[in-house]
């Protein structure tokens, strides 16, 4: 299966009535991130025929109601024409944002036509603003549907990832698993899994995430992240190199059509030149691809991490990636080590805590309370089952992910 992007025809539409909105979007990264799109009720007009003039106000009234229901106060929507509405989202990017637009359009179509046929789903991603005109590319509803279905895997069977199927099994085997000899002479193996980070508000896969499992190969003992500090710098460099290489397989060709990828790496590594050199030389991925699709998750920011150096490194790597997140230590002073740096998201990992549900819910609330208002995205990851998504949502997290073990995601080769 080819990894080459498929060219999509570009159309131009007038947006003269939206000059104020276009001014707000000018200079932002919303277009590049796929957060700006146009949804159309053309199918309703076509079916209505001569009755459209009488039905138009009802359609647009219902559309406005649904947009206000699904969008946040930070998002923008503006009617462009008789059938088109411009939407600019700040709370979601790319296919996750478009999935929100698709859900709105589906509900409008179902209300007025009785069903929402995929052929009637007309969504265009805005790729460029030229004065009062928008350059747009049609969005495939099937790509959006894949993001939604991957956010709600069937249980207890493992979820099939439509994104993993885009990478051949042969290419994946070249980078998963990976083994090397540690500084102390022990053999270490890294096995990778692909996780789906789900928007709790919109129920769609917003980001993919790579989860490495590091073990001593001879004994099978898993090395938890909290013990990574005992590994030599060279060992952490090797782990991060392997993580970036595997994650590079899933970086989006087009950030408007596929979610970005979170890559958990060490602050120790990224604080040095060798680490940043890895970012600029991800196998098979251009620097532009990394900038548009890679998000780093610093896994080892803790008490004692120099705050000034942290701010500097976040700024450095943030300039060559899509963003930087910090994994917080699970304690009552979780924010202390990360204060001062501007992260795109904060992460709480609950996998190794082993708490019963009652205590887990209480601890989630404690962590979310500390994190609230400190970053745009608050992610609860390492969850055991989907019922924990409800706990995370109630606690105040914006996103959540179930912990995937290596091999949990069904492989399905494409000829």
VENDA-V332782 format. One line per field, one symbol per residue. phi: phi as a letter, one per 40 degrees, with the letter a starting at -180 (. if undefined). psi: psi as a letter, one per 30 degrees, with the letter a starting at -180 (. if undefined). burial: # if it has 24 or more other C-alpha atoms within 12 Angstrom, else .. A space follows every 50 residues. Layout:
phi: ???
psi: ???
burial: ???
This chain:
phi: .ccccccbdbbbbcbccbdcccccccgccccccgcbabbbbdccccccfc cddccdccccccdccccccccccccbaaccacbbbcbbbbcabfcccccc cccccdccccccbgabcdcccbbbccbabbgcbbcbbcbcdccccccccc cbccbcccccccccccbcccccccbacbbaccdcgccbbbbbbbbbcbcc cbgbccacacbcbbbcccbgccccdcbcccccdccccccccccccccdcb cccbccbaccbcbcbccdcccbcccccdccbcdgbcccccccbbbcbccb cadhccccccdccdcccccbbcibbbccccacbccdcbchccccabbbbb cccgccdccccccdcccccccdgcacbbbbbgccacccccccccchccba accbcdgccccacbc
psi: kkgkkkkkkklklkhffheeeeeefkflgeeefggklkkkgeeeeeffbf feeffeeeefeeeeeeefefllfflkkkkeaffkkkkjkffllbfeefee eeeeeeeeeeeffflikeffjjkkkkfkjjcgkkkkkkkjfeeeeeeeef fikkkgkkkkjfefffkkeeeeffgjlkklklegfkkkkkkklkljjkjf efhkjeklkkjkjkljeefgkkjlefgfffkleeeeeeeeeeeeeeeffg kkejfffkllkkjklkeeeffleeefeeefhkkgkleeeeeffkkkjjfg klkfkjeeeeeeeeeefffglflklkkkkiafhefeffkekjkflkkkkg egehkleeeeeeeeeeeeeefkfflekjkjlglelfffeeeeeefglfll kkkklkffkkkjkk.
burial: ............###..#..##..#...#################..... .....#..##.###.##..##...######.################### ##########.#...#...##########....################# ###....##########...##..######.#.....############# ################......#.#..#..#.################## #####################...##.###.####.############## ##.......##.######.###########...######.########## #........##.######.##..#############.######.###### #####.###.#....
